[in-house]
Amino acid sequence: MTRVFDSRTLRVIWTLLAVAGSLMLVYLLRKVLLLLVFSVVFAYLIIPLVRLAERGLRRTIAIAVVYLVLVAVLTSIVALVGPLLGREVAALGARVPEMSAQIQSGRIVGNIFPNWRGAEVLDGLVRSHLPEVLAYAQDALTRALAWLSGAWVVVLIPIFAFFFLRDSERLADAVTGLIDDDGRRRLSVTIAHDLHSVLGEYIRALILLCVLTFTVWSVLFWVARVPYALVLAAIGGALEFLPVLGPVVAGVIVIAVALFSGFPHPWLLALFVVVWRLGQDYVSSPLIMGRGVELHPGLVIFGVLAGGEIAGPVGMFLSVPVMAGARIVWRRLRDRSAGLS
C-alpha cells in the first residue's frame, strides 16, 4: 500500500495545525493574556524601587514595602488632586451639550480666525465630514465605557506582578534550561537580556514623559487661566501612553475644549501644543529613552496604526515594544548566522 503523505509533508501539516491552534488559543485567552502583559508592564515599572529596597531586605519583603509606599503615595495624590479634578470633570460634563451644539453648527475655524476667508472653506469640510467623526467618537466612547465596566480585573495586575517580581530569575532559568544546545541557550539568554533592558527602559520612559506632560501642562494652563486646566493636563498626560496618535488626540481635545469654553487665545494654546510636541519628540524622548528603542519614525507610525486596527488602544500601546523586541530578535539571529557562516 502506497503512502499518501511522506514524512516531510506530515511535518509541514503538523506545523501548520500547531500554529493555527496556537493562534486560536491566543484569541480565546486574549483578555487573560492582556492582563498578564499589563502585569509585566507594572512589574517593569517598579522593579528599580524593588531593587533599591532589596539591598537591606529579602525580595518578598522588599516588594511588600514598595507596594505599601506606592499605596500611600497614590492615596495622598488622590486626596490632594481628586476633589479639584472631580469638580472640573463635573463642570466640563455640564457644558458638553453646549459644546456639542457649537460643533454641530460647523463654525469652528471661523471662531478662531474670524477675518480669514479660508476659514469658511475649512468649516465646510468640517460640516461635510462631521457625521462620520461624531459616529467614530461615539463608537470609541462606547468601547471605553464597556472596557471600564470590566476594569475591576485591574486589581489582579499587582497580584500577578508580585509573582513576576519574586520569581523572575527562576522563570527565566526554567525557560532557558529547556534548551539543550549550549550555543542556542547562550543566544536565548542574550536575547532575553536585551528584551529585558529595552522593555524596562521604554516603560519607565513613558511614565516619566506622562508625568512631565501632566506637570508642565497643569502649571501653564493654571497660570494662563485655561478652563478645566487640571482635566486637560490629565488627558494630555494619560494619552502620552499611546505613541504618535495619543498626543495628537490630546492636543485636539485641549484646543477644542479651550475654544468652546471661551478661552480668548486658542491659537496661542495651539502653538504651545505644537511646540511642546516637537520638544517631546526631539528633546525629551531621546534624552529619557536613550538609544534603546531604535525604530524609524515611519515604522512607528505604521505599527501604531496597525496595532490600533488589531487591538485598539492596547494595540497602539504595545506596538512600539513589540516592534523593538522583534528588531532585537532579528538582529541577534542575523549576527549569529553571520558568525556561523
Secondary structure by P-SEA (a helix, b strand, c coil): ccccccaaaaaaaaaaaaaaaaaaaaaaaaaaaaaaaaaaaaaaacaaaaaaaaccccaaaaaaaaaaaaaaaaaaaaaacaaaaaaaaaaaaaaaaaaaaaaaaccccccccccccaaaaaaaaaaaaaaaaaaaaaaaaaaaaaaaaacccccaaaaaaaaaaacaaaaaaaaaaacccaaaaaaaaaaaaaaaaaaaaaaaaaaaaaaaaaaaaaaaaaaacccaaaaaaaaaaaaccccaaaaaaaaaaaaaaaaaaccccaaaaaaaaaaaaaaaaccaaaaaacccccccaaaaaaaaaaaaacccaaaaaaaaaaaaaaaaaaaaaaaaaaaac
